[in-house]
Every structure is written in C-alpha cells, then in structure tokens.
C-alpha cells in the first residue's frame, strides 16, 4: 500500500464514520454517536482532511443544541467554520447551524447576520449534479434552515419560508421524496402560525408533521414545543395533539 492509498483509506473511513455518527445523532444514540465522531476526527487528522474534521463539529453542534446547550452549539459551529474550506457545503451548513443556536439564545442581530452569510454563500455555491445528500448543500436547505431559524426567533416571516419549502418539496402534494424535510417544515410553519396567533392552523400543521411518521427522534422535542404551547393556551385540540405526540414518541426515545 502506498502512502496515497493509505490516505485514501483514512478518508473513506472518515466519511463512513461521519455518516454513522449523523445517523446515531438522529436516533438519539448518544454513546454510539460520540464514538463515531471521535473515530471520524482521528482518521481525518491522519489524512489531513479539514473538510471531514469540520463536518465532525457541525452535527455535534446540532446535538448539543437539542440538549439546550446553546452557547456550546455556537462554539462548535464556529469551530466547524474555521476548519471548513472556503465556500464549501460544510462552511454554509455550519453557519446556518450557528444561526439556529443564536436564535435559541435570543440573539436577533447574530441570527440575521448568520442568515445573510448563508444566503450569500449558498448563492455562490457551484451546484453538483446527482449529489443530493447530507454533505452537499443546496438551495432547498437554505430555505429550510431560514424557516427554522426565523420561527425560533419569533419572526412572522418564517411562515412564508416554511410554506415555500413545503411547496418546493411537494409541488403536487406528493411527499414521498423529501418526507422528513416536509415534516420539519410543518413544525416550523406551526411555530410561525403560533406567533401570529392562528391556533387552528397551528394545530393542523403540527398534526400533519406528527402523523406523517417522518419526524426523526432527534426532532421530537421540536414537535413537543408546539404541543406544550397549544396546551398552555388550553385549546380544544390539545388532547388530540398530546395523544398523537405520545404515539410518535413511544416509537422513539420519548420526551426530551
């Protein structure tokens, strides 16, 4: 085996470990995710592959964000940006992740600055044909991340972004190609409608997400936020939403 062959083996192994870590995070399998991220980072260091190292920080930022450690999520997102090749997919996604973390912190100035950077970088990104996967950024992701970020900061503009995501991914009502993204967009839409004090539409949107069966365990807490908000307002739809949520969470890891 030549040195070039050995490096390629490290690179391929790093990508596989990174993919495994991403899946474990979605399934809330914390220990397995941590082990895979560490292995991916070790292989990437040996191969001197900054892109894989950057991607190791980005999903970890999402993981700690879902645990409510928002400051740490910002730090990890920025660490990913420092390692990321200029203008790369991971540079854009890490910036978007920083925006989402800042939204949870209530940092409106930081949120809009991150959204602006994401939009500028994604507009300049050269699209690749037949490369629809997690590690290739594309315009649809920019819309989806913007919808989530604006919904979390309480900006009513989130509604139009969420509806655009849903219409773009399922223009004829067919949700077979991107069912998870559509489910997430419906949660964003529900949050935006809640801010705009439209309870009936809020309940309809979040129920579509929950009953789709496509909300991954790492996103259950997002649906739960809406359910709790509906319950706090003592809306008549609350018991049905709680029942639907409990049915969904019983298939995953339960409440977070």
Secondary structure, DSSP 8 states (H G I E B T S, - for coil): --HHHHHHHHHHHHHHHHHHHHHHHHTT-HHHHHHHHHHHHHHHHHHT-HHHHHHHHHHHHHHHHHTT-HHHHHHHHHHHHHHS-TT-HHHHHHHHHHHHHHHHHT-HHHHHHHHHHHHHHHHHS---TT--STTS--HHHHHHHHHHHHHHHT-TTHHHHHHHHHHHH-TTS--SSSHHHHHHHHHHHHHHHHHTT-HHHHHHHHHHHHHTT---GGGHHHHHHHHHHHHHTT-TTHHHHHHHHHHHHTTTT---
